[in-house]
C-alpha cells in the first residue's frame, strides 16, 4: 500500500471535497442526499471544522493527487458529547476498492486522542456492505439501527450506527 499524506483542508480544497462527495450520490449507498450539492452549500459545514478539535483532512497520494477526504464532525452540539465524533470517509471514484479506506480509518483511530476524542461513530446505510465491512474490520461495533429512516428512489433504507471506544 502506498503511503498517504494527510493535511488540513484549506478553503481552496472545498471544490475537490464537494466533487468527491457528489460522485457518491448516484450510487444511493453512501449519502442521503438525492441531488448534487454546491460548494456554497457546504461552506458552513467546512467552517465547522478546525484543525484543533474537528479536523477535515484532505488525503493525497505520493504524487500529491487528492484521493479523498476524511472528517471528524461533532456528534451532537451539547458539550457532554464533545468526546464523541462522527467520522466520514469519502474517496475519489478512481481510488475506491484499493485499500485506501483502511489506511485512512487507521489514521483516524491512531490520531483521535489528539483531538480529545474518546469515541468514533459512523452512520452507514445497512445496504452499504463495503463500508460496514471496513469499519467492522477495525473493531467498530453495532451501537444501533434506525430502521427504514431514509427513502432512496422509493426504497426504504435503514441506517446502522457503528461505534468504537478509542481509549
Residue pairs with C-beta under 8 A, 6 or more apart in sequence:
1 99
1 102
1 103
2 61
2 62
3 62
4 59
4 60
4 61
4 67
4 100
4 103
4 104
4 107
5 59
5 60
5 61
5 62
5 64
6 57
6 58
6 59
6 70
6 107
7 57
7 58
7 60
8 51
8 55
8 56
8 57
8 58
9 17
9 46
9 49
9 56
9 57
9 58
9 69
10 58
11 46
13 58
13 66
13 69
14 39
14 42
14 43
14 46
15 39
16 58
16 66
16 69
17 42
17 46
17 56
17 58
17 69
17 90
18 37
18 38
18 39
18 42
20 66
20 68
20 69
20 90
20 91
20 92
20 93
21 31
21 37
21 42
21 90
22 36
22 37
23 92
23 93
24 30
24 31
24 90
24 93
25 31
25 33
25 34
25 35
25 36
28 152
28 153
28 155
28 157
29 125
29 127
29 128
29 131
30 90
30 125
30 128
30 131
32 150
32 152
34 152
45 73
46 56
48 54
48 73
48 74
49 55
49 56
49 71
49 72
49 73
52 115
53 72
53 82
53 115
53 116
54 71
54 72
54 73
54 74
54 85
54 115
55 71
55 72
55 115
56 69
56 70
56 71
56 72
57 69
57 70
57 71
58 66
58 68
58 69
59 66
59 67
59 68
59 69
59 70
59 100
59 104
60 66
60 67
61 67
66 92
67 91
67 92
67 95
67 100
68 89
68 90
68 91
68 92
68 95
68 100
68 104
69 89
69 90
70 87
70 88
70 89
70 90
70 104
70 107
70 108
71 87
71 88
72 85
72 86
72 87
72 108
72 112
72 115
72 117
73 85
73 86
73 88
74 81
74 82
74 85
74 86
75 81
75 84
75 85
75 86
75 119
75 121
76 84
82 116
83 116
83 117
83 118
83 119
84 117
84 118
84 119
84 120
84 121
85 112
85 115
85 117
85 119
85 120
85 121
86 120
86 121
86 122
86 123
87 105
87 108
87 120
87 121
87 122
88 122
89 101
89 104
89 105
89 108
91 100
91 101
97 130
101 131
101 134
102 134
102 137
102 138
105 134
105 135
105 138
106 138
108 120
109 120
109 138
109 164
109 166
112 118
112 120
112 166
113 166
113 167
117 166
118 165
118 166
118 167
119 163
119 164
119 165
119 166
120 140
120 163
120 164
120 166
121 143
121 161
121 162
121 163
122 131
122 135
122 140
122 161
122 162
122 163
123 159
123 160
123 161
124 131
124 132
124 135
124 159
124 160
124 162
125 131
125 150
125 157
125 158
125 159
125 160
126 132
126 145
126 157
126 158
126 159
126 160
127 157
127 158
132 160
132 162
135 162
135 164
136 162
138 164
139 164
140 162
140 163
140 164
141 162
141 163
141 164
142 160
142 161
142 162
143 161
143 162
143 163
144 160
144 161
145 158
145 159
145 160
145 161
146 158
146 159
146 161
147 158
148 156
148 157
148 158
149 157
149 158
149 159
150 156
150 157
150 158
150 159
151 157
